[in-house]
Structure formats: C-alpha cells, structure tokens
Amino acid sequence: MYFTDRGIEELEKRRGEEEITFEWLAEQLRTFVDLNPDFEVPVERLATWLARLDDEDDDV
C-alpha cells in the first residue's frame, strides 16, 4: 500500500456517500494550491489527468 492510499481511503470513508460537481472539486483544488503552493505541479498534473481520462489518444 502506498502512503497516499491512506488519504484516499480516509476520503472514501468520510465522504464516499457524497455527490459533488467538478466545479466544486476544481474550487477545492484551487484553494488547496493557494494554501500549499509547493503542490501546484502535482495538483495540476492530477487535474490534467482527470480532464483527459476519456481521450483515446492518450494510452496510459
């Protein structure tokens, strides 16, 4: 198990029943980066990856 899995599991356990919009998620990511500028690049990569999940040209 990766260290990050613990945070993901906590997120799922605490908020897994909630429904959110991508607009809400984007705002939370912006706020997080504003408070933690050192994480700007990883958050940007995650957001880009999520945005492009359905792109057929990107084989992951």
Contact map, one row per residue, 1 for C-alpha under 8 A:
111010000000000000000000000000000000000000000000000000000000
111111000000000000000000000000000000000000000000000000000000
111111100000000000000000000000000000000000000000000000000000
011111110000000000000000000000000000000000000000000000000000
111111111000000000000000000000000000000000000000000000000000
011111111100000000000000000000000000000000000000000000000000
001111111110000000000000000000000000000000000000000000000000
000111111111000000000000000000000000000000000000000000000000
000011111111100000000000000000000000000000000000000000000000
000001111111110000000000000000000000000000000000000000000000
000000111111111100000000000000000000000000000000000000000000
000000011111111110000000000000000000000000000000000000000000
000000001111111100000000000000000000000000000000000000000000
000000000111111100000000000000000000000000000000000000000000
000000000011111111000000000000000000000000000000000000000000
000000000011111111000000000000000000000000000000000000000000
000000000001001111100000000000000000000000000000000000000000
000000000000001111110000000000000000000000000000000000000000
000000000000000011111000000000000000000000000000000000000000
000000000000000001111101100000000000000000000000000000000000
000000000000000000111111100000000000000000000000000000000000
000000000000000000011111110000000000000000000000000000000000
000000000000000000001111111000000000000000000000000000000000
000000000000000000011111111100000000000000000000000000000000
000000000000000000011111111110000000000000000000000000000000
000000000000000000000111111111000000000000000000000000000000
000000000000000000000011111111100000000000000000000000000000
000000000000000000000001111111110000000000000000000000000000
000000000000000000000000111111111000000000100000000000000000
000000000000000000000000011111111100000000000000000000000000
000000000000000000000000001111111110000000000000000000000000
000000000000000000000000000111111111000000000000000000000000
000000000000000000000000000011111111111100100000000000000000
000000000000000000000000000001111111100000000000000000000000
000000000000000000000000000000111111100000000000000000000000
000000000000000000000000000000011111111100000000000000000000
000000000000000000000000000000001111111100000000000000000000
000000000000000000000000000000001001111110000000000000000000
000000000000000000000000000000001001111111100000000000000000
000000000000000000000000000000001001111111110000000000000000
000000000000000000000000000000000000011111111000000000000000
000000000000000000000000000000000000001111111100000000000000
000000000000000000000000000010001000001111111110000000000000
000000000000000000000000000000000000000111111111000000000000
000000000000000000000000000000000000000011111111100000000000
000000000000000000000000000000000000000001111111110000000000
000000000000000000000000000000000000000000111111111000000000
000000000000000000000000000000000000000000011111111100000000
000000000000000000000000000000000000000000001111111110000000
000000000000000000000000000000000000000000000111111110000000
000000000000000000000000000000000000000000000011111111000000
000000000000000000000000000000000000000000000001111111100100
000000000000000000000000000000000000000000000000111111100000
000000000000000000000000000000000000000000000000001111110000
000000000000000000000000000000000000000000000000000111111100
000000000000000000000000000000000000000000000000000001111110
000000000000000000000000000000000000000000000000000000111110
000000000000000000000000000000000000000000000000000100111111
000000000000000000000000000000000000000000000000000000011111
000000000000000000000000000000000000000000000000000000000111
